Amino acid sequence: MALIVMSNSCVDTKMPSYTAESEGRLLLGATVHLGNGEVIEDAALVIKDGYVTRLETGASEKFDLSKYQVDILSPEYHIYPFKKTELGNSGIVLPRADAKPFNITISESEAEKGIAIGAEAALLICKGSITDISKFKVEYVVDGRDKIKILEQSDYKAKGNNNR
């Protein structure tokens, strides 16, 4: 039986290890809708410990990507604030293995909860915009610290002031 020993001299110490602490989740390249009518294109949005900690435009060159869990998106992706609702099958149904399904709804004039630095992360990451519902599809949700993949979508209607 042979014992193989690796020398530390060939290990690149600049590469992050899988156990290295992350600076958070970085959503890069999408269009972010803040909930107050303002839109940031080609955004870089950082979530750490369930809260938005950084939001910039055209900022990919300002980040050391090795320090983050990076979701590289494109301009066809839109990020919206959301709120959970308890109203039957309205909104988007999110079946999860560890919890009962819950519904989510957003509106074009969402004012109750917005995306801002220091705000709790409650984000819908969507392919397409709610302005063209025929091309709109929610890919996943960032809810606090959780990233939840969408398994099924109900009939979704984007309306201003819905479910209030």
N, C-alpha and C positions, 0 to 999 in steps of 0.2 A: 504494500500500500504506500503510495507516494503522497507526501504532503506538499501542497503548492502554496508558496508565499508570494504575495504581490508587494512590490515596493511602492511606497507612497510617492516616490519621485515622478511617477507617470500619471498621478491623479491631478486633474485640473481643479484647483481650489476655488476658481471663480464661478463654476457651475453650481447652481443651488441644488441642495439635496432634496429628496422628497419629504424629508422631515423638517426642512427649514420653514420658519414662520413666514407666512404670506402677508403682504401689505393689504390684502383684500382681493375682491373680485373686480376686475377692470372690464367694463363694457366699452368697446372701442369701435368707432366708426358709424354708429347709428344716428338717427335724428331723434332728439329728446324733446318731448312736449312737456313743459313745466307745469301745466295745469292752470296757468294764468293767461294763456294766449301766446306766451313767448315760446319760441322754438329755437333749439340749438342744433345746427347741422354739423356733421362729422365730429360728434361729441366723444369725449372721454369721460366716463362716469365711474367713480370708484365707490364700492360698498365694502365697509369693514364692520364687523360685529353687528350687522343688521342695520347700519345707518349709512346714508350717503355722506362721504367724507371729502369728495372732490368732484368737480364738474367743470370741464373746460371744452373749448372748441378747437378743432385742428391740433390736438395735443399729443398725437401718437409719438412724436419725436421727443417729447418732454418726459417720457416714462421709461424706466428700466423694466422692460416686460418680464424679465426673469424674477422679479419680486412679487408678481401678481398672478392670480388665477385669471387668465385672459380669455374673454369671449370676443373674438374678432368678428365684427358684424360689417354690414355694408350700408350705403345710404338708403337701400330699399327697406331696411329695418327701422322701425319706429318704437320708441320707448314711451309709455304712458304711465301716469300715476293711476292707481285703482283703489277701490274700496270694496270690502266684502259686503254682501247683502244676504238677507235671510228670506228673500221673496221668491219662493218656489223655484222654478226653472229659468228664471230670467238671468241674463248675463252669460257667463262662461262657466261651464261645469268642469271642475277639476277633480276627477277621481284619484284618490291617493291610497296607497296600501296601508298607511299608518293612521289614517283619519277618515272621518266621513267626508263625502264630497262637499265642497262649498261653492257658492256662486260668487262671481265677480262682475261688477258692472263699471263702465266708465262712460263719460259723456264728453262731447266736444268742448263743453264749457265747465269742465271739472274744477271746482273752486274749493271744495271741502278739504281736499288733501292734494298737495302738490309735491313736486320734486325740487328739493333745495338741500344745500349742505346742512347737515345736522338733522334732516328729516329721516324718519324711519323708512327703510327701503320697502316700498310696496309698488313694484314695477311690473308692467306687462311688457314683454319683449315680443314684438309683432312683426311679421313680414307683411308689408303693405300698411297703408294708412287708413284710419277710420273714415276719411273723406271719400274713399272708394271701397265700399264694403264688399264688392265682388272680388277684390284682390286681397282682402284683409284676413289674416290668420294669426292667431296667437301661438307662438312657438313655445314659450315658457314664461314662468312667473318667478320673480325674485321677491320673496316674502320674508322680510327680516333677514335671517341667515340662510334660509332655505332657497334652493333653486329647484323649482318644480316643473317638470316636463309636462306639457299638455297632452293628455291621452285622448280626449274627446271634447268637441265643442258643440254646444247647443245652438239653436237658431239664435243668432246674435243680431241685435238691432242697435245701431249707434244713433242715439237721440240726445239732444241737449236736455238737461235736467231730468233724465229718466230715473225712475225708482226713488223719488224723493217724497 
